[in-house]
Amino acid sequence: MWIRTTLSLLLVIGLSGCADNQTAPQNHTATISTSAESRYQALRLTPEIYSAAKGDLSNLRIVDSSGDEVPYFINSEQISSNSYNEVYDMELINSYLKDDMFYFDYALASISLPDSDIIATSLEFATSNDSFAKELNVYGSYDNIHWDYVQSDTLYSINGVSKLEIEFSKPQKFTYYRIELSNNLEQITFTSVTLVYNVETSEESYFVESLKPYFNVESADKNTVITIEGLQHLKLCDMTIHSKSTFNRNVTTEQGFTYEIYNLSMNNVSYHFTTIPLNGSVTYGESFTVTISDGDDKPISIDDITVRYYADDLIFENKADQSYTLTISQNPTTATPIYDIERYRNEILTGEIAQATITDIQYAPDNTVPERDYRAIFNMVMIAVTILLATITTLKLRKK
């Protein structure tokens, strides 16, 4: 009986030694300060958040004061739209009938002549006629002698619904335009015709933020190594070295790209280039290094460093009766959330969005248990089993 009890005890000891006593990891948290100016908020992530989060940001969650998860999407760029509109008056210089075709010839009015070339995207008409629909051909000319076909289109005005504009399939540079109608039984006339240049352009720009990180400088083997801390998971734009030294050196990033930097003054003219492109590279380690090749020269004196990085916004809906917290899960299996708000991102981004900020970050304690030496536990169990077996054998021999 006592042998079975002893074996059970040894088994319990072994299992308890191998048991995982880790508790569920806690979350880091950050307080979100919102603005009442807009329904939607853009929370700009900081280097501290990037460092605490996973590289793909999949463990970020926004939680309201009721404890409910708040949907969001990540936005990494801003799209700005610009429109340019120019209107040129046209004057009728000729109208006639030829082979059952009716023609209106227009020229750019002298008061509308600009100093540069004319570029037009459409012709706009005004008329007092109603209840008509006319197919027409448009021709263009530079000299009122040689005419080039532009395109065909339709003008109409029926029961208050009208289309009195011809949009060119591509921008035109003619100063004369001819309108050709197959017939003009309705005796349509135009009270005015204008040439229009209307262009809308959109420009995409990334959110670029800057910081002055902690860095360390070491010189050895004719190289100066700069080690920068606090850049984990940041998409790096560039790095600027601030120095009063005079130099012309090559610098190599940890990705293996080499650039020339210099700070020179010759003939009372200064030549300065100390910004190293980092091209959106991401560092997943705790530090980022660049190496300056000094050769036989004395290492340069580095006063400061500025790093610029591409930032992200979390876009979410703000409700007046709620406050919000950003949580950073420490569970390594946390997956990227999928929210319906992602489907409406284009509509949301074209509206008013207020800027939210992070006001406080609270880091959860490290509850991880040091990794156990299971080999030592196994050896202890085996020794105990060996002693037990030896004891049993001894007792049996004594009985004999």
KOLKEVO-99770 format. One line per field, with one value per residue (C-alpha): residue in one letter; x, y, z. Coordinates in pm, 1 decimal, decimal comma. Layout:
BEGIN
rest <- (A  ...)
x <- (X  ...)
y <- (Y  ...)
z <- (Z  ...)
//
This chain:
BEGIN
rest <- (M  W  I  R  T  T  L  S  L  L  L  V  I  G  L  S  G  C  A  D  N  Q  T  A  P  Q  N  H  T  A  T  I  S  T  S  A  E  S  R  Y  Q  A  L  R  L  T  P  E  I  Y  S  A  A  K  G  D  L  S  N  L  R  I  V  D  S  S  G  D  E  V  P  Y  F  I  N  S  E  Q  I  S  S  N  S  Y  N  E  V  Y  D  M  E  L  I  N  S  Y  L  K  D  D  M  F  Y  F  D  Y  A  L  A  S  I  S  L  P  D  S  D  I  I  A  T  S  L  E  F  A  T  S  N  D  S  F  A  K  E  L  N  V  Y  G  S  Y  D  N  I  H  W  D  Y  V  Q  S  D  T  L  Y  S  I  N  G  V  S  K  L  E  I  E  F  S  K  P  Q  K  F  T  Y  Y  R  I  E  L  S  N  N  L  E  Q  I  T  F  T  S  V  T  L  V  Y  N  V  E  T  S  E  E  S  Y  F  V  E  S  L  K  P  Y  F  N  V  E  S  A  D  K  N  T  V  I  T  I  E  G  L  Q  H  L  K  L  C  D  M  T  I  H  S  K  S  T  F  N  R  N  V  T  T  E  Q  G  F  T  Y  E  I  Y  N  L  S  M  N  N  V  S  Y  H  F  T  T  I  P  L  N  G  S  V  T  Y  G  E  S  F  T  V  T  I  S  D  G  D  D  K  P  I  S  I  D  D  I  T  V  R  Y  Y  A  D  D  L  I  F  E  N  K  A  D  Q  S  Y  T  L  T  I  S  Q  N  P  T  T  A  T  P  I  Y  D  I  E  R  Y  R  N  E  I  L  T  G  E  I  A  Q  A  T  I  T  D  I  Q  Y  A  P  D  N  T  V  P  E  R  D  Y  R  A  I  F  N  M  V  M  I  A  V  T  I  L  L  A  T  I  T  T  L  K  L  R  K  K)
x <- (0,0  272,9  450,7  147,9  114,8  479,0  453,0  141,3  322,1  615,8  374,9  206,0  543,8  643,0  314,7  317,7  668,7  555,2  231,1  197,4  107,9  85,9  -219,9  -397,5  -189,2  -322,8  -365,1  -170,2  -413,2  -410,5  -664,3  -818,2  -906,6  -1175,8  -1314,7  -1685,2  -1633,8  -1706,0  -1889,9  -1575,8  -1236,8  -884,5  -653,1  -289,8  -70,9  247,3  587,0  502,4  188,6  376,8  642,3  388,4  169,3  231,5  394,4  67,2  -131,8  -371,1  -387,2  -522,0  -880,6  -1088,2  -1325,2  -1592,0  -1688,6  -1962,7  -1699,6  -1807,5  -1561,1  -1571,0  -1522,9  -1240,8  -1030,2  -667,6  -594,7  -238,3  -278,8  -467,5  -622,3  -659,6  -860,0  -795,7  -1013,9  -921,7  -1189,9  -1146,1  -1424,0  -1367,9  -1643,5  -1707,7  -1864,4  -2062,6  -1873,7  -2077,5  -2391,6  -2512,2  -2696,7  -2512,1  -2634,7  -2915,2  -2660,2  -2673,6  -2351,0  -2260,2  -1898,1  -1763,4  -1435,8  -1275,3  -1374,6  -1084,2  -1144,8  -1095,6  -760,4  -501,9  -126,0  -83,6  -240,2  -611,2  -701,7  -1066,0  -1252,0  -1605,9  -1837,1  -2138,1  -2446,9  -2733,6  -3059,3  -3415,7  -3546,3  -3725,6  -3858,0  -3573,6  -3309,7  -3038,5  -2750,5  -2450,5  -2087,0  -1812,6  -1507,2  -1211,6  -969,4  -668,9  -710,5  -1079,7  -971,8  -864,9  -1109,9  -1053,3  -1330,1  -1353,0  -1652,9  -2028,8  -2277,7  -2638,0  -2797,0  -3152,4  -3404,2  -3727,1  -3981,6  -3730,1  -3461,2  -3166,7  -2816,7  -2651,4  -2286,4  -2047,5  -1771,1  -1464,4  -1325,2  -983,0  -869,6  -870,5  -658,0  -858,8  -957,5  -1240,4  -1526,8  -1788,5  -2122,1  -2280,5  -2651,4  -2815,8  -3115,8  -3251,1  -3622,9  -3672,1  -3463,0  -3251,5  -3029,5  -2777,8  -2781,4  -2426,1  -2149,4  -1856,1  -1538,9  -1461,8  -1146,9  -1235,7  -988,7  -999,3  -683,9  -625,9  -302,4  -214,7  8,4  120,8  104,5  465,1  562,0  903,8  1077,3  1414,8  1499,7  1757,2  2075,2  2421,0  2741,4  3038,5  3353,6  3575,2  3762,8  3737,3  3357,6  3106,3  2800,3  2485,8  2236,7  1888,2  1628,0  1249,0  1181,4  1027,5  756,2  778,6  769,6  1075,8  1080,6  1428,1  1687,7  1875,1  2212,5  2275,3  2645,9  2869,6  3163,1  3295,3  3277,9  3201,8  3127,6  2937,7  2670,6  2515,5  2180,3  2122,9  1931,2  2256,8  2181,0  2467,9  2431,9  2670,0  2629,3  2827,6  2855,4  3102,5  3183,9  3393,5  3443,1  3191,2  2926,3  2781,1  2693,6  2477,9  2312,7  2278,2  1935,1  1943,5  1643,5  1497,2  1226,2  957,9  1176,2  1047,9  1266,3  1134,8  1418,0  1458,5  1722,7  1808,0  2166,7  2344,8  2719,2  2932,8  3256,2  3524,8  3829,7  4138,7  3946,1  3842,9  3482,9  3236,8  3066,8  2694,4  2484,7  2138,9  1929,0  1581,0  1381,2  1068,8  821,1  492,4  208,4  -135,5  -474,8  -745,9  -1077,3  -1378,1  -1721,3  -1746,7  -2059,6  -2121,2  -2205,0  -1898,4  -1530,4  -1276,4  -972,1  -718,6  -619,5  -312,3  -358,7  -56,4  -208,2  18,8  -271,4  -481,2  -603,3  -679,1  -1040,9  -1280,8  -1541,3  -1824,1  -1691,5  -1415,9  -1678,7  -1764,7  -1411,6  -1423,6  -1743,8  -1612,0  -1276,6  -1447,3  -1629,3  -1519,9  -1292,5  -1166,6  -826,5  -823,3  -513,3  -355,4  -320,1  -196,3  -43,4  -57,9  162,0  40,5  278,4  481,1  305,8  506,1  662,1  1030,4  1078,1  1124,1  1421,8  1221,5  1540,4  1617,3  1263,8  1292,3  1626,7  1481,6  1190,2  1419,9  1649,0  1349,0  1219,2  1564,6  1587,9  1240,2  1318,2  1645,8  1457,5  1200,8  1475,3  1660,7  1346,1  1275,1  1631,1  1608,5  1285,2  1456,1)
y <- (0,0  244,0  174,4  284,0  594,1  682,9  639,2  859,1  1126,8  1120,8  1153,0  1452,0  1615,1  1563,3  1696,3  1997,7  2074,9  2074,0  2265,2  2610,6  2852,3  3156,8  3378,5  3538,7  3832,7  4177,1  4460,5  4782,1  5074,5  5435,8  5708,7  5866,5  6234,8  6310,2  6630,3  6714,4  6889,6  6586,7  6255,6  6073,0  6088,8  6017,0  5880,8  5936,0  5651,4  5742,8  5566,4  5430,1  5262,6  5116,7  4976,5  4814,3  4678,3  4398,5  4493,8  4460,0  4647,2  4353,1  4364,2  4720,6  4767,2  5072,6  5022,8  5269,9  5351,1  5084,7  4820,2  4763,7  4727,7  5023,7  4951,4  5136,5  5126,2  5222,5  5518,3  5592,3  5877,2  6194,8  6265,5  6634,3  6748,6  7064,4  7207,5  7460,5  7632,6  7882,7  8017,0  8181,2  8364,4  8265,7  8487,4  8379,5  8472,0  8281,1  8069,2  7915,1  7628,6  7391,8  7059,5  7031,0  7085,7  7388,6  7539,3  7770,4  7895,6  8039,6  8211,5  8287,5  8641,4  8883,8  8986,6  8623,0  8572,7  8465,2  8495,4  8118,2  7839,2  7777,3  7443,0  7343,1  7046,9  7138,7  7372,3  7513,8  7654,5  7876,7  7891,6  8014,5  7720,9  7432,0  7089,6  6982,0  6712,4  6761,4  6540,9  6741,0  6721,3  6941,3  7057,0  7263,9  7497,8  7715,4  7950,1  7932,1  7764,5  7408,5  7214,9  6894,8  6667,9  6664,2  6448,0  6395,7  6460,8  6549,0  6861,4  6860,2  7048,4  6858,4  6934,0  7117,8  6849,2  6967,1  6883,7  7192,0  7096,7  6902,2  6742,7  6671,1  6320,4  6482,1  6845,2  7060,7  7363,5  7508,3  7875,2  7819,7  7570,8  7468,6  7312,4  7105,3  7013,1  6766,4  6999,6  7293,5  7279,2  7396,8  7707,0  7666,4  7959,5  7996,0  8308,6  8237,7  7982,9  7951,3  7746,1  7587,6  7441,6  7246,7  7006,5  6832,9  6677,2  6464,6  6429,8  6158,2  6247,5  6034,5  6135,9  6216,1  6272,4  6344,5  6267,9  6314,3  5966,3  5850,8  5741,5  5614,2  5671,6  5436,1  5460,3  5164,7  5018,0  5344,8  5344,4  5534,8  5329,1  5518,3  5306,2  5457,6  5340,5  5366,1  5303,0  4957,7  4889,7  5242,4  5288,7  5510,3  5798,3  5945,2  6034,1  6364,7  6397,5  6734,0  6820,1  7126,4  6920,3  6954,5  6621,8  6421,9  6058,5  5750,5  5618,8  5270,6  5169,3  4831,4  4730,5  4769,1  5093,3  5343,3  5722,1  6015,9  6283,4  6604,5  6935,4  7154,6  7519,5  7636,7  7986,8  8122,7  7881,1  7609,2  7264,4  7063,4  6720,5  6508,8  6347,9  5972,4  5824,1  5520,5  5448,5  5321,6  5049,5  4893,7  4787,5  4501,0  4498,5  4724,1  4935,9  5067,6  5125,1  5322,3  5313,6  5607,4  5519,4  5748,1  5607,2  5775,8  6088,4  6175,6  6073,5  6357,3  6514,6  6434,5  6690,1  6549,1  6323,0  6371,9  6077,3  6110,4  5824,8  5747,9  5746,5  5582,1  5701,2  5486,9  5624,0  5556,7  5699,2  5923,5  5936,0  6225,1  6010,0  5788,2  5804,8  5579,6  5369,0  5215,0  4865,8  4675,3  4303,4  4104,0  3778,6  3668,1  3491,0  3807,5  3841,6  4150,3  4264,0  4295,9  4571,1  4691,2  5048,1  4949,4  4932,4  5300,0  5434,7  5636,9  5814,8  5881,1  6014,9  6272,3  6421,5  6613,3  6419,6  6559,7  6472,6  6259,6  6222,5  5977,5  6136,9  5854,6  5509,4  5246,8  4941,0  4611,3  4423,7  4141,2  3826,2  3580,5  3293,5  3219,2  2916,6  2605,5  2372,2  2056,4  1852,3  1917,3  1815,7  1499,2  1414,5  1466,9  1235,8  970,2  984,9  947,2  652,0  491,4  529,1  384,5  84,9  26,3  35,5  -214,5  -447,6  -427,6  -509,5  -813,6  -942,7  -910,7  -1110,3  -1392,0)
z <- (0,0  97,8  -232,4  -436,3  -218,2  -272,8  -649,7  -659,7  -460,6  -702,4  -996,5  -835,4  -775,4  -1139,0  -1275,9  -1045,7  -1160,0  -1522,3  -1462,8  -1612,1  -1335,2  -1558,9  -1517,2  -1811,9  -1938,4  -1854,3  -2104,4  -2134,2  -2144,2  -2264,4  -2202,1  -2514,1  -2509,0  -2769,2  -2917,9  -2937,7  -3271,1  -3487,2  -3487,4  -3596,9  -3428,3  -3551,3  -3282,4  -3383,3  -3254,7  -3066,8  -3059,8  -2714,0  -2852,6  -3148,8  -2916,4  -2683,8  -2966,5  -3212,7  -3539,6  -3734,5  -3463,6  -3443,1  -3061,9  -3038,8  -2917,5  -2830,8  -2537,3  -2424,4  -2065,8  -2081,1  -2145,7  -2506,4  -2790,8  -3033,0  -3405,8  -3583,4  -3896,1  -3954,4  -4183,4  -4290,8  -4538,5  -4613,7  -4953,6  -5039,5  -5341,5  -5540,8  -5814,9  -6079,6  -6287,7  -6569,2  -6797,7  -7137,7  -7326,7  -7688,8  -7957,2  -8261,5  -8577,6  -8835,6  -8879,5  -9206,3  -9375,5  -9607,6  -9750,7  -9495,1  -9217,1  -8994,8  -8857,4  -8569,9  -8563,5  -8241,3  -8159,4  -7829,3  -7733,8  -7742,5  -7380,5  -7275,6  -7447,9  -7187,1  -7216,0  -7227,2  -7431,8  -7399,8  -7243,5  -7224,9  -7081,1  -7194,6  -7385,4  -7202,2  -7376,2  -7270,3  -7469,7  -7435,4  -7638,4  -7472,6  -7570,6  -7794,2  -7822,7  -8081,6  -8188,0  -8298,5  -8405,2  -8264,0  -8462,4  -8352,4  -8531,1  -8455,4  -8756,7  -8856,9  -9181,5  -9103,0  -8888,2  -8689,4  -8569,2  -8189,7  -8096,1  -8117,8  -7841,5  -7761,6  -7616,5  -7482,1  -7272,7  -7205,0  -6931,5  -6718,3  -6752,5  -6957,5  -7069,4  -7213,0  -7173,1  -7394,9  -7193,8  -7404,3  -7391,4  -7350,2  -7296,1  -7612,5  -7707,8  -8000,7  -8010,0  -8262,8  -8231,2  -8486,6  -8391,6  -8671,0  -8652,2  -8891,1  -8908,3  -8717,1  -8766,8  -8410,1  -8494,7  -8186,4  -8094,8  -7815,3  -7603,9  -7485,0  -7525,1  -7286,6  -7299,2  -6962,7  -6809,1  -6495,0  -6334,7  -5998,0  -5865,4  -5558,1  -5369,0  -5122,1  -4831,1  -4539,5  -4174,9  -4089,3  -3726,6  -3578,5  -3251,8  -3090,3  -2959,0  -2709,7  -2886,6  -2808,1  -3009,4  -3012,4  -3227,7  -3309,2  -3605,9  -3803,8  -3775,3  -3568,5  -3473,1  -3372,1  -3176,6  -3148,9  -2899,5  -2899,4  -3270,0  -3241,2  -3503,5  -3648,7  -4027,0  -4056,7  -4304,6  -4250,8  -3990,3  -3959,1  -3786,8  -3624,1  -3601,6  -3608,4  -3738,4  -4091,3  -4269,6  -4582,4  -4490,6  -4601,7  -4369,7  -4388,3  -4239,1  -4079,6  -4396,2  -4591,0  -4779,3  -4804,4  -4842,9  -4852,6  -4587,8  -4559,8  -4378,3  -4566,7  -4613,6  -4909,6  -5049,7  -4799,5  -4929,8  -4704,4  -4833,4  -4600,1  -4633,5  -4321,7  -4370,9  -4430,1  -4619,5  -4444,3  -4704,9  -4468,4  -4317,8  -3995,8  -3705,9  -3495,1  -3245,4  -2945,3  -3122,0  -3468,2  -3581,7  -3852,4  -3914,6  -4026,9  -4205,3  -4060,5  -4237,5  -4097,4  -3993,3  -3643,8  -3559,4  -3602,0  -3304,1  -3299,9  -3111,7  -3172,0  -3395,1  -3537,4  -3669,2  -3878,9  -3913,7  -4088,3  -3835,9  -3838,0  -3717,7  -3563,1  -3693,8  -3470,4  -3391,9  -3088,6  -2872,0  -2635,1  -2332,6  -2356,6  -2270,8  -2436,9  -2354,3  -2589,1  -2478,2  -2594,2  -2545,9  -2431,3  -2557,8  -2847,2  -3022,3  -3058,4  -3419,1  -3626,4  -3571,1  -3865,1  -3829,3  -4056,2  -4030,3  -4274,9  -4550,7  -4504,6  -4476,1  -4799,7  -4699,2  -4347,2  -4468,5  -4692,4  -4391,7  -4085,8  -3850,1  -3520,4  -3375,7  -3061,3  -2847,4  -2605,2  -2262,3  -2039,5  -2080,4  -1806,6  -1851,3  -1708,4  -1474,8  -1621,8  -1499,4  -1704,0  -1510,8  -1577,2  -1797,1  -1589,6  -1622,9  -1697,8  -1727,2  -1360,7  -1262,1  -1468,9  -1307,8  -959,5  -1034,7  -1181,3  -876,4  -646,6  -848,1  -841,6  -465,1  -427,1  -644,9  -458,0  -128,1  -253,1  -378,6  -45,5  149,1  -68,7  -27,3  352,2  353,8  167,8)
//
